[in-house]
Amino acid sequence: MAAGTPIVASDIHGYKGDVRRGREALLVPPREPKEIAAAVGRLLRDDQLRAEMGRAGVARAQEYSWERVTRKVDDYYGLVIRRLAAHGDLPASFSAPIPPSPRPTGPTSPVVGAPVEEVGGPVESVR
């Protein structure tokens, strides 16, 4: 995908999770060589489809960049550490700082009866 080449792949779970049918790939039934040949032939005959799928593949491949993958792994580890810390289940030997949540902080949905603060000071409770 990253090279801008459209894909012909078996229509199996592993590939369906990485490519979208008709966008980055033509998915064909497994163990059907005639279907594979037909899909390759379709791409060879259709310049526009081939170009569109190639562009879509390059864009989709960015979702698998090392920067994005490592950020997702790091975010997940942070989530696990925050959950363990919230339940008091971190190992006694854990000494690193608790990573902050990647979610924005600040006002959330009002809680019924809770005071609400504004820049000018407190306002009436939400009822």
N, C-alpha and C positions, 0 to 999 in steps of 0.2 A: 504494500500500500504506500509506504513512504516514498517509493520510487515513482509513484504515479501510474502504476500498471494495474489495470483492473484484474480482478481475481475470479477464477472458476474454482469452486471448491465443493466438496461433498456436503450435502444438506444434513449435517450432524450437529449435535449439541455444541461441541467445542468451537466450531466455526461460526455458528449462529450467534454466539456470544460476542464475537469480535467484529463481524461484518454484518451489514444490513442488506438483506436480499434486494437486489436490483439497484442498490446505491453504490456500494464498493465492490460487490461480488455478484456473480450469477451462481446460485446454489443448485446443485443437481443431485438426484437420488444417488445414494452410495452404490458402488459396484455396478454402475451403468455406463460403460465406456462410450456407448453411442450418445448418451446424454451429455457427457463431457465434450465429445467431439462437436455436437450441435451447439453447445454454449460457446466454445472457442470459435467456431465458424460464425456465430452471430456477432461476436466481438470483432472479428476480422472484417466482416462486411459493413459494420455500422460505426463509422468514424465518430459520429456525434456521441453515441452511447459510450464508446471507448474513452473519449475525452472527458465526458461527464463523470464516469466512474473513476477515472484516474484522478481527477481533481478531488472528488469526494474521498477517495482513499488517502490522499495526502493530508487532507484535513482530519480525517479519522485517526490517522497514525499519530497525530500530535497528542491524542489522548493517552498514548502509550510511551510518551517521552520519559526519559529517566527523571527529569525534573518533576514531572507530574506524579509518576509512580512513587518516587521517594517521598514526596510531600504527603501522598495518601497514606503511606506506611507510617510516617512520622506522626501524622494526625491520629491514626488508629492507636499507636502506642500511647500517645498522650491521653486519648480517651480511656484506655484501659487503666493507666496510672491514676487519672482523676477519679474514676469509679472506685478503684481499690482504696484510694485515699478517703473518699467520701464515706465509705463503709468501715474505715479503720482497719482495712485488710492488707495494707502494704507490709512487706517484710520488715522486721526490725532493722535489718542492715541497709535498707533503702535510704540513701542520703542525698540524692539529687533533688533539685527544686521541682515542685509540682508544675508541669507545663500549663500555661494558661489555655483557656478554651479558645479555639479559632473563631467562635461565634462572637458577634458584636455584643458588647455589654451595654447596659443602660436600661431604660424603662422597658418593661415587657407588658403583656396583657394585664389590665387592671384586675386586682383581686377584690371581690365584692366586700365593701366595708373598710378597705385599706385606705389610708390617706395617700393622696396623690400630690407629688411635688412638682412645681413649675419653676421656671427661672426666677419669677417674682416672689416665690415663697410657696407655702402650702396652700392647697385649695381644698374644697369640700371632698369628702369621701365619695367613692363611686358606690352607688346603691343599685 
